[in-house]
Amino acid sequence: MMFRRRGRIRVIREIAPEEIFLDSSNLPEHDARQFEGRLERPVATRSILTVGVVFVLVVFGFSYRAFQLQVVRGDSYATISRENTLDHSLRFATRGLIFDRTGTELAWNIAQPVASDATSSPERYALRRYAPVPGLSHLIGFLQYPKADAKGQWWREEYSGVSGLELSYDTQLRGQNGSTMVERDALGKVERENIVSPPVNGENLRLSIDADVQSKLYTLISAHAREQGFQGGAAVIMDVRTGEILALTSFPEYDHQAFTDGDVASVRSANGNPRSPLLNRAVAGLYTPGSIVKPIFAAAALNEGIISPDKQILSTGAITIPNPYDPARPSVFRDWAVHGLVDMRTALAVSSDEYFYTIGGGYGTQSGLGIAKIDEYSRRFGLASTTGIALIGEKAGIIPTPAWKAAVFGPEDPWRIGNTYHTAIGQYGFQISPVQAVRFTAAIANGGKLLTPQLLASSTPEFLTVDIPDNYLQVAREGMRLAVTSNRKDATVKFFNISGIKLAAKTGTAQLGYRNESMNSWSVGFWPSDNPHYAYAVVLEKAPAGTLSGAAPAMLPFFQWLIATHPEYLN
C-alpha cells in the first residue's frame, strides 16, 4: 500500500495476523484460557458430515419408534392409555350390629371368604348373619347386598334393608361408604393408593326385645297352634310403663337368613306358601277382636254414666228384638251361655254377650252407648289408627260404623240395632291388629296412657291419654282379674290362677266364614294384676269352629316357663 505525503511516496507493508499474534504472549492482558492468542480455523467438512449422519440416524430411530407406537400398535396402546387412569374404589361401611336388651347379638357381619388365588380388596363387603333363633325373622327382617354388573361396576353401592328392623332403621345401620383412588401404570401395576374418604360405620341397635323370651313365646304358641289346627298367629308383650316391647313374634315365619343370602328355593317356597309366612301378623294382620274389646266399652259406659258397675243385668242366653219387616221372625242375639244376673265385673269375668249388647246398643229400660260412642271410645284406645311402632307395613284396622257400612254394602242396607250389638262384642266388621290389642290393654292396665310401642331399649315413653278416670279403668282391671280368680264355672280363664304370677286376662273368639265354619281365638291381659308392669296380646288364626283350646291355653305353658326362668319379668 502506498501513501503520498508532501510530495513523497511512502510504501507501507501490511502486517499478517500471524505476525501480530507472534508476540501476543507478552501482552499484559493476555488470557490463554479465553482462547486469546489463538487462531480460529474452519470446521473440517468431514466433521460436519459425521454429525449430519448421526442426526439423521437419531431422527430415523425416533420416527420408526413413533410409527410403531402410534400406527402399528396404536390401538392396543390407546386402550392401555385409557385404562391408565385413577380408579375409584369403594370402601364399604360396616353395617351396625343388632343386640337384644341383654346384649345378645341378633345380627352381625362376617368377612367374605377369599379364594386362595384372590387378593384382598377394599371392595369386598361383609356378609350379614342372624342369630339362628326361632321367632325373630319378622322383627329383624332381611336385606339386600351391594350389587355389581358383569364389568364390576357397582349399581347398588349400599346394603338395602327390605323388611323388619333392617328396613325401619336402615339409615342408622348402614353408615356411609368411603372411597379410595388407585393410580396404576400402563401395565396395571399399582403406583399409589390414596384414601379419599374413610367409611363411616353404621350405628348399633340395642332392642327392648328379650330374644330368649321372644323365642320361647314363638315356640310354645306356634306348637299349640299346630296341634289345634290354627293356620297362624302372633303375640306381643309390652311394658305398660314405658311402651317398650319385650317380645313381638308372628308365625309361620320365613328364613330371613336365606332371603338375605338370596336362596332362590327358599324365596320361591315362602312366596308360594298359602299360609303367608312373609306376613308380619303382629302389625299387619287384621282380625275380628271378639270379646277382648269389652273392657273398653265397660269403661266407656261408666264414663258416660249410663250404668253403675254394680248394677246387674239378667243373662238368659239371648235377647230378642222385634222384626218390623217380619213380626213372626224376631231377631235373636244369643249369648254363649246363660249367666244369670251379672254386674259389670262379673260380666267381664264370664264374657257375657247379653250384658254388652245391652250397654252397647240399649235394651228395655237400659240405655246403651250407641254406635257413635262405641266408635269414639274405640278410637280413644287407638283402634282404627296405626300405633306408631317402628315397623313398616302396619295396618290401621276398621271400626264398623253406619258410614263404613254404607260404603261397603251400599245405602240400600241401612245400619240396624243388631249391627250395634255385634260391634259392642267385637264382631261384625271390626278388625284390629295384635299390636293394637296389646296397646289398649296396656292403657287399661296403666291408668289410661295410650303408649307408642317402642322397639329400642331405654326409649323415652310417648303416649296419649284416653281421658277416662282411673277408677273406671280399675273396674275393668278388676273384671279381668276376676276372670282368673272366680270360682264360677263360666269364668273364662281360671287356669291362669297359678302361683308365682298374678294375671288378669280377657279372652275373645270370633267366628269366620259364611256359615261360621272357622274361628280366631284371642287372649289379652296384664301382670301383676295389682301393680301392672307388662301386658300381652295373642291371636291364633283360623281353626275349625268349636276348637276348645285357643289362645289363652297356648299362653299357660309360657307363663309357667317365665316363672321358672325369668323372675325379673314377674313384678
Rosetta blueprint (number, residue, H / E / L):
1 M L
2 M E
3 F E
4 R E
5 R E
6 R L
7 G L
8 R E
9 I E
10 R E
11 V E
12 I L
13 R L
14 E L
15 I L
16 A L
17 P H
18 E H
19 E H
20 I H
21 F H
22 L L
23 D L
24 S H
25 S H
26 N H
27 L L
28 P L
29 E L
30 H L
31 D L
32 A H
33 R H
34 Q H
35 F L
36 E L
37 G L
38 R L
39 L L
40 E L
41 R L
42 P L
43 V L
44 A L
45 T H
46 R H
47 S H
48 I H
49 L H
50 T H
51 V H
52 G H
53 V H
54 V H
55 F H
56 V H
57 L H
58 V H
59 V H
60 F H
61 G H
62 F H
63 S H
64 Y H
65 R H
66 A H
67 F H
68 Q H
69 L H
70 Q H
71 V H
72 V H
73 R L
74 G H
75 D H
76 S H
77 Y H
78 A H
79 T H
80 I H
81 S H
82 R H
83 E H
84 N L
85 T L
86 L E
87 D E
88 H E
89 S E
90 L E
91 R E
92 F L
93 A L
94 T L
95 R L
96 G L
97 L L
98 I E
99 F E
100 D L
101 R L
102 T L
103 G L
104 T L
105 E E
106 L E
107 A E
108 W E
109 N E
110 I E
111 A L
112 Q L
113 P L
114 V L
115 A L
116 S L
117 D L
118 A L
119 T L
120 S L
121 S L
122 P L
123 E L
124 R L
125 Y L
126 A L
127 L E
128 R E
129 R E
130 Y E
131 A L
132 P L
133 V L
134 P L
135 G L
136 L L
137 S H
138 H H
139 L H
140 I H
141 G L
142 F L
143 L E
144 Q E
145 Y L
146 P L
147 K E
148 A E
149 D L
150 A L
151 K L
152 G L
153 Q L
154 W E
155 W E
156 R E
157 E L
158 E L
159 Y L
160 S E
161 G E
162 V L
163 S L
164 G H
165 L H
166 E H
167 L H
168 S H
169 Y L
170 D H
171 T H
172 Q H
173 L H
174 R H
175 G L
176 Q E
177 N L
178 G E
179 S E
180 T E
181 M E
182 V E
183 E E
184 R E
185 D L
186 A L
187 L L
188 G L
189 K L
190 V E
191 E E
192 R E
193 E E
194 N E
195 I E
196 V E
197 S E
198 P L
199 P L
200 V E
201 N L
202 G L
203 E L
204 N L
205 L E
206 R E
207 L E
208 S L
209 I L
210 D L
211 A H
212 D H
213 V H
214 Q H
215 S H
216 K H
217 L H
218 Y H
219 T H
220 L H
221 I H
222 S H
223 A H
224 H H
225 A H
226 R H
227 E H
228 Q H
229 G L
230 F L
231 Q L
232 G E
233 G E
234 A E
235 A E
236 V E
237 I E
238 M E
239 D E
240 V L
241 R L
242 T L
243 G L
244 E E
245 I E
246 L E
247 A E
248 L E
249 T E
250 S E
251 F E
252 P L
253 E L
254 Y L
255 D L
256 H H
257 Q H
258 A H
259 F H
260 T H
261 D H
262 G L
263 D L
264 V H
265 A H
266 S H
267 V H
268 R H
269 S H
270 A H
271 N H
272 G L
273 N L
274 P L
275 R L
276 S L
277 P L
278 L L
279 L L
280 N L
281 R H
282 A H
283 V H
284 A H
285 G L
286 L L
287 Y E
288 T L
289 P L
290 G H
291 S H
292 I H
293 V H
294 K H
295 P H
296 I H
297 F H
298 A H
299 A H
300 A H
301 A H
302 L H
303 N H
304 E H
305 G L
306 I L
307 I L
308 S L
309 P L
310 D L
311 K L
312 Q L
313 I E
314 L E
315 S E
316 T L
317 G L
318 A E
319 I E
320 T E
321 I E
322 P L
323 N L
324 P L
325 Y L
326 D L
327 P L
328 A L
329 R L
330 P L
331 S E
332 V E
333 F E
334 R E
335 D L
336 W L
337 A L
338 V L
339 H L
340 G E
341 L E
342 V E
343 D L
344 M H
345 R H
346 T H
347 A H
348 L H
349 A H
350 V H
351 S L
352 S L
353 D H
354 E H
355 Y H
356 F H
357 Y H
358 T H
359 I H
360 G H
361 G H
362 G L
363 Y E
364 G L
365 T L
366 Q E
367 S L
368 G L
369 L L
370 G H
371 I H
372 A H
373 K H
374 I H
375 D H
376 E H
377 Y H
378 S H
379 R H
380 R H
381 F L
382 G L
383 L L
384 A L
385 S L
386 T L
387 T L
388 G L
389 I L
390 A L
391 L L
392 I L
393 G L
394 E L
395 K L
396 A L
397 G L
398 I E
399 I L
400 P L
401 T L
402 P H
403 A H
404 W H
405 K H
406 A H
407 A H
408 V H
409 F H
410 G L
411 P L
412 E L
413 D L
414 P L
415 W L
416 R L
417 I H
418 G H
419 N H
420 T H
421 Y H
422 H H
423 T H
424 A H
425 I L
426 G L
427 Q L
428 Y L
429 G L
430 F L
431 Q E
432 I E
433 S L
434 P H
435 V H
436 Q H
437 A H
438 V H
439 R H
440 F H
441 T H
442 A H
443 A H
444 I H
445 A H
446 N H
447 G L
448 G L
449 K E
450 L E
451 L E
452 T L
453 P L
454 Q E
455 L L
456 L E
457 A L
458 S L
459 S L
460 T L
461 P L
462 E L
463 F E
464 L E
465 T E
466 V L
467 D L
468 I L
469 P L
470 D H
471 N H
472 Y H
473 L H
474 Q H
475 V H
476 A H
477 R H
478 E H
479 G H
480 M H
481 R H
482 L H
483 A H
484 V H
485 T H
486 S L
487 N L
488 R L
489 K L
490 D L
491 A L
492 T L
493 V L
494 K H
495 F H
496 F H
497 N L
498 I L
499 S L
500 G L
501 I L
502 K L
503 L L
504 A E
505 A E
506 K E
507 T E
508 G E
509 T E
510 A E
511 Q E
512 L E
513 G L
514 Y L
515 R L
516 N L
517 E L
518 S E
519 M E
520 N E
521 S E
522 W E
523 S E
524 V E
525 G E
526 F E
527 W E
528 P L
529 S L
530 D L
531 N L
532 P L
533 H L
534 Y E
535 A E
536 Y E
537 A E
538 V E
539 V E
540 L E
541 E E
542 K E
543 A E
544 P E
545 A L
546 G L
547 T L
548 L L
549 S L
550 G L
551 A H
552 A H
553 P H
554 A H
555 M H
556 L H
557 P H
558 F H
559 F H
560 Q H
561 W H
562 L H
563 I H
564 A H
565 T H
566 H L
567 P H
568 E H
569 Y H
570 L L
571 N L
